[in-house]
Amino acid sequence: MDEIDRFFESDAMCAATCRALEAALAGRYPSMRRDVQKTQVSYRDGGLFCCASRPRRKRDAGRLMVTFGLPFPAPDARIWQVSPVSPGRWTHHVLLSGPDEVDAQLLAWLDESHRMSSRGR
């Protein structure tokens, strides 16, 4: 059992989705670091640009929450929640139901989040 399995305990779908996310990110950012914390799995490459966690709401159990920052509020139906953090910075939450939802659109948002974190914003 690895860190991802321990973090998601008996939720195999969340663990599989998190692994798919991590594999896609590692292919893009070979120097990326994973930090497994108490409430989330954080991905850093210079700065924090993406987090994966379990949603708090019971009705969202079995899904993976992916959190990232963008310099604008992304207008997309997949975005579960958007919150302004500071001028020019918006935190986005997306709920994923399985590994196949780690797709080009999500990765494009994460690429922008990575660029933003690299600039120190």
N, C-alpha and C positions, 0 to 999 in steps of 0.2 A: 504494500500500500504506500503510495507516494503522498506528497503534500496536498495535491489537488483532491485525491480521494479522501484524505482525512478532513480537509476543509468542508467538502460537500457531503461528508458522512455517507449516508445510504442513498443519496440522490445521484444515480448513475447518469441520468440525462444532463443534469447541470454539469457534472464532471466532464462528460463527453463534449458538451458545448464549450466549456472553458478550455479544454485541450485544443479544440478546433480553432478557437480564437487565438490562443497562445501560439499555435503552429503558424497561423497566418501572419501574426505580428512578428514572430521570430524570423520568418522569411524576409520581411521588409526591414527589420531593425536588428541585425545580428548582435549588436552590443546591448540590447535591451536586457533589463534585470526584472525578475519576478520577486515580489515580496509578499509572502502569505502572512496576513495579519489576522487579528481576531475576527473582524467582520467583513473583510474583503481581501481579494487578491489584487495587488497593485502592480502596474507595469510602468517602468521608468526607463528612460533613455536620456540621461541628463536631467530631465524633469519628469514628474508624474504626468502621464498622458491618457491613462485608461485604467479603470478598475472593474472588476467582476465580483458580484456578490449575489447572495440570495435575496429576493424581494422580501420585505417585511410583511406584506399582506398575505394572509393564508390562501386567498383565492388565486394568487400568482405562484403558488408552490409548484415546483418542478420546472420553473423557468429561470433563466439566468439574467440578472440585471447587469447591463454594461453601462458604465458611467464615463463620460468624457466631456471635455470643455471645447467650445468653439467660440470664435470672435463674433458670432451672430446667432440668432435663434433659427435653427434649421426647421423649415416648414415641411414636415413630412408626417404622414399618418403613423409611421412606425415609432416615432418619438412618443414615449409614454408621458414624459414630463420634461419641461424646460424651465430653468430658474435663472434669473439674472444674478450674477455673483458680484460683479463690479462693472464699471463702464468698459464696454468692449469684451466682456467675458460672460458666457452663458454655459451653465452646466446642463447636460442632456442625459436622460436615462432612457434606455431602450431595453425592452424585455424580449429575450430570445427563447423560443420553444425547442430548438434543437440545433445541432451543428450545421445543418444546411442553411440556416439563417445568418451565418457568418459569410456575408456576400460582398459584392463589389461596392454597394452603397454604404454599408457599415464600415468597410475598410477605407473608403474615401473620407468619411467623417473622421475616422481614427488617424488617417494621414494628416488631416488638417489640425487635429488636436496635437499630434506629435510635433508638427511645425510650430504651433503656438507655444507649446511647452519648451521647445528648443530656443525660442526667442525670449524666454523668461517672462511670458505674459501669463 
